[in-house]
Amino acid sequence: MAKKYISIENLKFLLNEVFNIEEVLESPYYAETDTEAVNMILDAAVDISDRHLFPFYTEIDRADHTFEDGKVTIHPEIIKYIKAMGEAGFIGGSFSFEHGGQQLPQMVTAASGAIMSAANNGVVMFTGLTAGSAHLIASFGSKELKEKYTGKMLSSEWQGTMALTEPQAGSSLSDIVSSATPTDQGHYKLKGQKIFISSGDYEGTENVVHLMLARIDGAPLGTKGISLFVVPKLREDENGNLIDNDVTTAGVYHKMGQKSTPAVHYIAGDNDNCHGWLVGEPNKGLSYMFQMMNEARLGVGLMGAAIASAAYYASLEYANERPQGRKISEQSAKDKPQTFIINHADVKRMLLFQKSVVEGGLSLIFECSRYADLEMTTEDETARKRYKGLLDLLTPVAKTFPAEYGIKSVSEGMQCLGGFGYTTDFPLEQHYRDIRITSIYEGTTGIQSLDLLARKIMGTGGKSLMLLAEEVKKVTDEASTYDDLKKYVTALQEKLQDLQKVTQQLGGMAMQGKMELALADATLYMEFFSLIVISWQWLKQATVAKKAMVTGNPEGEKLKFYESKIHTMRYFFSYELPKTLGLMTRLMDKDDTLTVEVEKELIV
Amino acid sequence: MAKKYISIENLKFLLNEVFNIEEVLESPYYAETDTEAVNMILDAAVDISDRHLFPFYTEIDRADHTFEDGKVTIHPEIIKYIKAMGEAGFIGGSFSFEHGGQQLPQMVTAASGAIMSAANNGVVMFTGLTAGSAHLIASFGSKELKEKYTGKMLSSEWQGTMALTEPQAGSSLSDIVSSATPTDQGHYKLKGQKIFISSGDYEGTENVVHLMLARIDGAPLGTKGISLFVVPKLREDENGNLIDNDVTTAGVYHKMGQKSTPAVHYIAGDNDNCHGWLVGEPNKGLSYMFQMMNEARLGVGLMGAAIASAAYYASLEYANERPQGRKISEQSAKDKPQTFIINHADVKRMLLFQKSVVEGGLSLIFECSRYADLEMTTEDETARKRYKGLLDLLTPVAKTFPAEYGIKSVSEGMQCLGGFGYTTDFPLEQHYRDIRITSIYEGTTGIQSLDLLARKIMGTGGKSLMLLAEEVKKVTDEASTYDDLKKYVTALQEKLQDLQKVTQQLGGMAMQGKMELALADATLYMEFFSLIVISWQWLKQATVAKKAMVTGNPEGEKLKFYESKIHTMRYFFSYELPKTLGLMTRLMDKDDTLTVEVEKELIV
């Protein structure tokens, strides 16, 4: 078993040197938190990970979960972890003091989340979902709902879920049919089925609180007729006792990976006795849910980077310890001992690829978290809009790049181990199974790509792209002051121009009403866009490293850390950024109606 | 469960229309086989698949295999399948009559193998390994060995294996340490450990025959001191009774996928009582084994394409039946019923990608099989060398492309199903786990890539590339006669020039003695090369389809089949071939020593 799953040094580099957490902490909102407190939180995350998460990663996977006699049973260590999280106050880390939280910056909860997710991604889902659903209630619920639910959720006594997906609708939320009938007693009567509800039921929690999307009788068709309800598994009767609320678990899906987290299929109101309480106003459910979904999208991106991190360190450890073969230049020296496989160019490439994905992805997620923090704390309305615009633009990318490239990254990690990587003797095969869900959770890559191109780019008339260009310019300006970074500055500037060209062409198609065609290759656009964005993040990190080397005279491990950052940036620009060329060729190919107009009968 | 796992129509198109099996069958060697016989063999393969393989695909995976009290237990249906294969004469299909086979062309066994491997890839391993190891004995063994072993193996009474890998050596075969001590009784005494020996032991077979690499005492270091031995689990005593041969199963590896096939760790000669019989001459073992490995490499490529085929049809069926969302142009029509997901551009793209990988990969494997058939049957020595040169060049590509792109293809198949694809309710998650082994089996992608660039390209002084260019020219000449194919002819010709440029640059580095640098990006060269080779195969198929449409006036399903071929070729040229641009940029970047000279300490 690998010993390391994430680099704390890297997280601190991102927090302190790249994204300047001190600047964020200067806001009066964070007056109670200083950098020392941040370090203590990271220590606490490591402590929980090392005690409750990492040691049980494989064991919990093998145990899976069971569903018998209507009861879902999960591994007992998960229950212990959930309790520990509630006790440590981690679940409401970023909640305001008013809502019972610790009022921490998102950047800090991203860092602690990365640690725990790298240690055991599936188990972390339980508390992540409770946090997200409690945050919905805290943000939009009535005083009564807040009082009844958030406390119990933040203390981890009650499990929260997000209950969106229905069997007949899937990603198409506008086709949700679960219904809510008003009563004169303050609650609604809910009826409907939900599937894939992660941690949606299990023995060992006192209650499960579903944040459930449904239509109030007579509501408009489509997304504008969807409301949000709190639907607990057990509700309080007049005497405050918890009684059955007619939410029945019909089954659990068994999955290829993330087996720790049961994906529940539940039926509400089969006996016409399921009570739900409206959150906020009627028909605004989806806009509320989007708050949670946006947080969750960053969470899924973080999960992707974190799993890839664990796989990276597992394969790095193996590569440093496994002797096999000889260097090309020493092939004929049969009597020499074998070299460690890390000395083979192809293995170095696979390791650098992983490092570039993990640390590039984490950097983007920290960037987004910083925008979220600044958006909330700035008092300048123009600045606030700018941060919001950037966060909106980059959220689908910060979800998708660590998912899609994380999947490839773990695969390269497995490949470093050869046949051993495919066996259950090493954790790579589990990382490989686990991470595959990240390109599906919270909107598939196809959905994220449409969000990016249609809503975030075209929907803002290209303004968001201008905001991004300004952010990139800050980095290229700084990087240009170092001679050996200039080559990469030029490369990034050129790619940014390419991005504008491609975007203009697609925008032009859309203006001509050819919307179907303009969006047909949105998924390719996402990859194209992501590679440029991650190059920006790498140049940013390399510039900080360069500056530290020039001004600080670091030595030993510290020097190697910075050199490795610059080296990995070079890798990304040399091996990954050129992939934009092929993508651009396809995206600029006006003529083609390959995937739009082809009849389905031609796909046989 | 999906109903279709492979297209028989496509296999017949490849055999009859693209690769002209009739020409091969004209050889006197195949006098006993005609096209009717070929069709009967395909029918028999479908029959065995439908009875013994496809229905048990999931069940056998779930059962895995067990190892208790030294005994390996596999699913009973596997035993029935093996028996059926022996009875049907499938194991020795391509063996000569002299060796008890059916003397069939490789193209035909590739077609029947594709069917069965698509139906249940892991189970097919058992008979594939018996065939490969029996073929080694038939080709290089003494008359006595042949008499004792091949009959029992072709009838499926005895299981065969290829026993190469050792714990301390892995891919580095020159570091094998298993030893063989001569005796004066005709046999050697074997001692050593082998790991990852697929189907290396199980209850239900009468005997297991390991084709084991080992060093005769005093043999030279490196690959030139390796000999090949027949080492049965049970050997005959003087009375012809089978007795223990001191080959002990120490354990089985449990794997992420292909769980049907136990990967055995065995120890030979622990009690100094393991007899082995030399195959052919001493110290030539590796050259013999390469025959089997080359066949096996095509077999692994075929497995990749076959698994991707099963995943493709499972996702195609789902996409045709699953309503979800609305087309972009109909987004506002909330009251309209949902459309089938195959009508979404992104889903079409994912399906076309899969089809292009499956049918492009199969086409290349059939091309290689045709070269193998012609190499064996032609009486013209110059032609024979040409076919051999082409087969040698393309074998690592025909192994690697269907593996690496097959892995991506199955992933896109899973993505078509969204969350359902990740559950055990659909076969995609198993395809996803199963296919991942193909980039590791029979030499990892890194090893195949070094074989391609160092041995097959540089080692022939570029002659092999000239042979390939001539083959491509035959296709472009023919395709040029159709106006609407000309665009693709030009594209392929340009890419072939790019290939020559890149190859010259790398060859130049090698000539200057910078071999380590020249080979550092061999894996990228492999992908670059593969994309061009598969484009050639797609233009070939499209030209045949075009010709059939122009000359044959096909209608209905037949017309759609041809149109779909042309469409998929267009897809491959538009979406996949441009990936060469990014790869070329990296491969032409002379300056860089990114993965060669970087110290391992810089990868942290």
Interface residues (C-beta under 8 A of the other chain):
Chain A: S7 T165 Q168 A169 G170 S171 S172 S174 D175 I195 F196 L221 G222 Y253 H254 K255 M256 G257 A263 L316 N320 R322 P323 Q324 G325 R326 K327 I328 S329 K334 D335 Q338 F340 I342 N343 H344 A345 D346 V347 K348 R349 L351 L352 K355 I407 S411 M414 Q415 G418 G419 G421 Y422 T423 T424 D425 E429 Y432 R433 R436 I437 S439 I440 T444 T445 G446 S449 M515 E516 L519 A520 D521 A522 T523 L524 K560 F561 E563 S564 H567 R570 Y571 S574 Y575 P578 K579 T580 L581 G582 L583 T585 R586 D589 D592 L594 T595 V596 V598 K600 E601 L602 I603 V604
Chain B: S7 T165 Q168 A169 G170 S171 S172 S174 D175 I195 F196 L221 G222 Y253 H254 K255 M256 G257 A263 L316 N320 R322 P323 Q324 G325 R326 K327 I328 S329 K334 D335 Q338 F340 I342 N343 H344 A345 D346 V347 K348 R349 L351 L352 K355 I407 S411 M414 Q415 G418 G419 G421 Y422 T423 T424 D425 E429 Y432 R433 R436 I437 S439 I440 T444 T445 G446 S449 M515 E516 L519 A520 D521 A522 T523 L524 K560 F561 E563 S564 H567 R570 Y571 S574 Y575 P578 K579 T580 L581 G582 L583 T585 R586 D589 D592 L594 T595 V596 V598 K600 E601 L602 I603 V604
